[in-house]
Structures are given as structure tokens and as C-alpha cells.
Amino acid sequence: MTDRQPGLTSPKAQLIAGEVRRRIVGREWQQGERIPDEAELAVEFGAARATVNKALQLLADEGLLDRKRRAGTRVAVNPARKAVFTIPIIREQIERAGMEYSHRVIAQRRSPVPDPTAARIGVPAGREFIHLRAVHYGDDRAFQFEDRWINPDSVPGLDKVDFRHQNANEWLVRNAPYLRADIAFSAENADARDARLLHIPKGQALLILHRTTWNDTGPITTVRIACHPGYVMSTTN
């Protein structure tokens, strides 16, 4: 899955996007058909051209429109809506469930990124990242174990952060905006480390999330998250 964080969109732009979306879904505008230009739509909807532009870009981000400079905007052929994924903050999820949140850093150090990970995220072999392992708790019960690599070259101010007092998940969400992300879910049996840190039997089936985010300078972070059995993950779409 490849996504980017949504920007702020005005209510007027959302209304315009909703009507244009309705026309596309209702096939008033056919696949491949060029739609009216921004100036025409601005007159029709009584809105500023910049507002129309934001509405059309929102639909382009969803995969419903193809926008090309000088060629106009067309309804996408075989449009597929793209997911907009907001990275959840584990502290907020645990607190919403009525539990007291805490976390513990198991290890934090600069280390060369393993070759398979480096190849997957597109950095040279041997590049040093911050390697962080931490566990998130609710009412002192382990909920997630994360094994995370953070790229100091893509995150200004990283050297001043003490992740023993502020968890990396929340700090990165709030301070390291991403342009795209790859997210994959899988089921794995708990290895010895998973079992020890989540307080479960070795071999227990776990939900595993692998997530990597990038900005315009390169990868920000890549993380493997092992979720305690029964953990429910929620996202905002």
C-alpha cells in the first residue's frame, strides 16, 4: 500500500469533490472523458478557482481523476480509489480503551541497517540508522513490541529526542511528515524475543505489521510491529 498524509481541505472543496465524485460514480462523466476546466467549475459552484483545484486534486489522489498539465483533467480509466492511511498513535488507542499507557525502550543505538532491510527501503548497504526496540503497555500489559530503524538524515532534530520519555511512534507521527508509505500485514509465530517481551508462549500466532515511510530526502523509518493476541488495530481513513 502506498499512501501519503492528507492535507487540510476546506468544507467547500469537500462539497465540490463530493459532487464531482457523484458524477463520476453515476457515469454522468465517462471514463476517459475530459471534464470541464477549473474556470468553468468555479463559475458553476460559485467558488474560487483555487478551491476547485484542491477538490480536483483530492479526487486525483483517490485515483478517480487523471490530471495532466496542458492536457486538462479526465476521468481515470478503470479508476481505483486509493486508501489514505493515517498512522495510529498507540498511546491514544490504549487510552481510548480506558487503560493507562506506558512504554519501555529495550535498546537504542546506532547500527548498520541489515542488508535485506537496506535493499528493501533503498539505502546503501552498511548505512547507519538509529535501531530502537520498545514495548507499549496498557495497564502494564504488553500490547505491542516494535523493532524500528530510524534514518537520522531524514529526520531533523532526532539527536535531541530522548525516546525513553517520548515514544518513537508518536514523535515521528507528529514531527516527521511522510509523502508515501508501504504497509504490509502478515501472520507469524512468535519467536523467542516476541514471546519474552509480549509475555506469551513461543510459537503463538501473532499479527505482524511492517511499515516504512519516506519523505523527499529518503526513508524516514521502517518498523516491524508485533501485536499481542487479541489486539485490535484501528486506523482513520
C-alpha positions as CSV (number, residue, x, y, z in Angstrom):
1,M,0.0,0.0,0.0
2,T,1.4,3.4,-0.9
3,D,-0.1,6.5,0.7
4,R,0.6,10.0,1.8
5,Q,-0.8,12.1,4.6
6,P,-3.8,14.1,3.6
7,G,-3.6,17.8,3.7
8,L,-6.2,20.2,5.1
9,T,-9.1,20.6,2.7
10,S,-11.8,23.3,3.1
11,P,-15.5,22.3,3.5
12,K,-16.3,24.0,0.2
13,A,-13.6,21.9,-1.6
14,Q,-15.0,18.8,0.1
15,L,-18.5,19.6,-1.2
16,I,-17.2,20.2,-4.8
17,A,-15.2,16.9,-4.6
18,G,-18.4,15.1,-3.4
19,E,-20.4,16.3,-6.4
20,V,-17.7,15.6,-8.9
21,R,-17.3,12.1,-7.3
22,R,-21.1,11.6,-7.7
23,R,-21.0,12.4,-11.4
24,I,-18.1,10.0,-11.9
25,V,-19.6,7.1,-10.0
26,G,-23.0,7.8,-11.6
27,R,-21.3,7.8,-15.0
28,E,-22.5,11.3,-15.9
29,W,-18.9,11.7,-16.8
30,Q,-17.5,8.6,-18.5
31,Q,-14.1,7.0,-18.1
32,G,-11.5,8.8,-20.2
33,E,-13.8,11.8,-20.7
34,R,-12.3,15.3,-20.2
35,I,-14.2,17.2,-17.6
36,P,-14.9,21.0,-17.6
37,D,-11.9,23.1,-16.7
38,E,-11.3,24.7,-13.4
39,A,-12.6,28.1,-14.5
40,E,-15.9,26.6,-15.7
41,L,-16.4,24.6,-12.5
42,A,-15.5,27.7,-10.4
43,V,-18.4,29.5,-12.0
44,E,-20.8,26.5,-11.7
45,F,-20.1,26.0,-8.0
46,G,-19.6,29.7,-7.1
47,A,-16.1,29.1,-5.7
48,A,-12.6,30.3,-6.2
49,R,-10.6,28.5,-8.8
50,A,-8.0,27.6,-6.1
51,T,-10.8,25.8,-4.2
52,V,-11.8,23.9,-7.3
53,N,-8.2,22.9,-7.8
54,K,-8.0,21.5,-4.3
55,A,-11.2,19.5,-4.9
56,L,-9.9,18.0,-8.1
57,Q,-6.6,17.2,-6.6
58,L,-8.3,15.3,-3.8
59,L,-10.1,13.2,-6.4
60,A,-6.8,12.7,-8.3
61,D,-5.2,11.4,-5.1
62,E,-8.1,9.0,-4.8
63,G,-7.4,7.7,-8.3
64,L,-10.7,8.9,-9.8
65,L,-9.1,11.7,-12.0
66,D,-6.1,11.9,-14.2
67,R,-4.6,15.4,-14.2
68,K,-2.0,16.5,-16.8
69,R,-0.7,20.0,-17.3
70,R,-1.9,21.4,-20.6
71,A,-4.0,18.3,-21.3
72,G,-6.7,19.0,-18.8
73,T,-8.4,16.7,-16.4
74,R,-10.0,13.4,-17.4
75,V,-11.9,10.7,-15.6
76,A,-9.5,7.9,-14.9
77,V,-9.8,4.8,-16.9
78,N,-10.6,1.8,-14.6
79,P,-10.4,4.2,-11.6
80,A,-9.4,2.6,-8.3
81,R,-9.8,4.5,-5.2
82,K,-6.5,4.8,-3.2
83,A,-6.6,4.4,0.5
84,V,-5.5,7.3,2.7
85,F,-3.8,5.8,5.7
86,T,-3.2,7.7,8.9
87,I,-0.6,6.1,11.2
88,P,-2.3,5.5,14.5
89,I,-0.7,6.7,17.7
90,I,-0.6,3.7,20.0
91,R,-0.8,5.8,23.2
92,E,-4.1,7.3,22.1
93,Q,-5.5,3.9,21.2
94,I,-4.7,2.4,24.6
95,E,-6.0,5.5,26.5
96,R,-9.3,5.4,24.5
97,A,-9.7,1.8,25.7
98,G,-9.6,3.2,29.2
99,M,-6.2,2.0,30.2
100,E,-3.1,3.7,31.4
101,Y,-0.4,3.9,28.8
102,S,3.3,3.3,29.3
103,H,6.3,2.2,27.2
104,R,9.7,0.8,27.7
105,V,12.8,1.1,25.5
106,I,14.6,-2.2,25.3
107,A,17.6,-1.0,23.3
108,Q,18.6,2.1,21.3
109,R,21.8,2.5,19.4
110,R,23.3,3.5,16.0
111,S,23.8,0.3,13.9
112,P,24.3,-0.6,10.2
113,V,20.9,-1.4,8.6
114,P,20.8,-5.2,7.8
115,D,21.4,-5.8,4.1
116,P,17.9,-7.2,3.3
117,T,16.3,-4.2,5.0
118,A,18.6,-1.7,3.2
119,A,17.7,-3.2,-0.1
120,R,14.0,-3.1,0.6
121,I,13.9,0.6,1.6
122,G,16.5,1.7,-0.9
123,V,19.6,2.8,1.1
124,P,23.2,1.7,0.6
125,A,24.3,-1.4,2.5
126,G,26.0,-0.5,5.8
127,R,24.2,2.8,6.2
128,E,23.8,3.6,9.9
129,F,20.3,4.2,11.3
130,I,19.0,4.5,14.9
131,H,17.9,1.0,15.9
132,L,15.2,1.1,18.5
133,R,13.3,-1.7,20.2
134,A,10.4,-0.8,22.5
135,V,7.3,-2.3,24.1
136,H,4.0,-0.4,24.5
137,Y,1.8,-1.2,27.5
138,G,-1.8,-0.7,28.7
139,D,-2.3,-1.1,32.4
140,D,1.2,-2.7,32.5
141,R,0.1,-5.4,30.0
142,A,2.2,-5.6,26.8
143,F,0.3,-4.6,23.7
144,Q,2.9,-4.1,21.0
145,F,6.6,-4.8,20.5
146,E,8.2,-2.7,17.9
147,D,11.6,-3.2,16.2
148,R,12.3,0.1,14.5
149,W,15.0,1.7,12.3
150,I,15.1,5.5,12.0
151,N,17.0,7.4,9.4
152,P,18.8,10.4,11.1
153,D,19.4,12.0,7.7
154,S,15.6,12.3,7.0
155,V,14.5,13.5,10.5
156,P,15.9,16.8,11.7
157,G,16.3,17.1,15.4
158,L,16.4,13.4,16.0
159,D,19.6,13.6,18.0
160,K,17.8,15.7,20.7
161,V,14.9,13.3,21.3
162,D,15.0,11.0,24.4
163,F,12.8,8.1,23.3
164,R,12.8,6.7,26.9
165,H,10.4,9.6,27.8
166,Q,8.6,10.1,24.4
167,N,7.7,7.0,22.3
168,A,9.1,7.0,18.8
169,N,5.7,6.2,17.2
170,E,4.1,9.4,18.5
171,W,7.1,11.6,18.0
172,L,7.5,10.6,14.4
173,V,3.8,10.9,13.6
174,R,3.9,14.5,14.9
175,N,7.3,15.6,13.7
176,A,8.2,13.7,10.6
177,P,5.5,14.1,7.8
178,Y,5.7,11.4,5.2
179,L,5.0,11.6,1.4
180,R,4.4,7.9,1.0
181,A,4.3,4.7,3.0
182,D,4.4,0.9,2.4
183,I,2.3,-1.1,4.8
184,A,2.1,-4.9,4.9
185,F,0.3,-7.3,7.4
186,S,1.2,-10.9,8.0
187,A,0.7,-13.7,10.5
188,E,3.8,-15.1,12.1
189,N,4.5,-17.4,15.0
190,A,6.1,-15.6,18.0
191,D,9.9,-16.1,18.1
192,A,11.8,-16.2,21.4
193,R,12.1,-12.4,21.6
194,D,8.4,-11.8,20.7
195,A,7.3,-14.3,23.4
196,R,9.5,-12.9,26.1
197,L,8.5,-9.2,25.6
198,L,4.8,-9.8,25.0
199,H,4.6,-12.4,27.7
200,I,3.1,-15.1,25.5
201,P,4.1,-18.7,24.6
202,K,6.8,-19.1,21.9
203,G,5.1,-20.1,18.7
204,Q,1.9,-18.2,19.5
205,A,0.3,-16.8,16.3
206,L,0.7,-13.0,16.0
207,L,-0.5,-10.2,13.8
208,I,2.7,-8.5,12.4
209,L,2.7,-5.1,10.7
210,H,5.7,-4.0,8.6
211,R,5.6,-0.2,7.8
212,T,8.0,2.1,6.0
213,T,7.6,5.8,5.4
214,W,9.5,8.2,3.1
215,N,9.8,11.9,2.7
216,D,11.6,13.8,-0.1
217,T,15.0,13.0,1.3
218,G,14.6,9.3,1.6
219,P,13.2,6.7,4.1
220,I,12.2,8.1,7.4
221,T,11.6,4.9,9.4
222,T,10.9,1.2,8.9
223,V,9.3,-0.8,11.7
224,R,8.2,-4.3,12.5
225,I,5.3,-4.3,15.0
226,A,4.3,-7.5,16.7
227,C,0.8,-7.2,18.2
228,H,-0.3,-9.1,21.3
229,P,-3.0,-11.7,20.6
230,G,-6.4,-10.1,20.7
231,Y,-5.1,-6.6,20.0
232,V,-7.4,-4.6,17.8
233,M,-5.8,-2.1,15.4
234,S,-7.9,0.9,14.2
235,T,-7.0,3.5,11.6
236,T,-8.5,6.7,10.2
237,N,-9.5,6.7,6.6
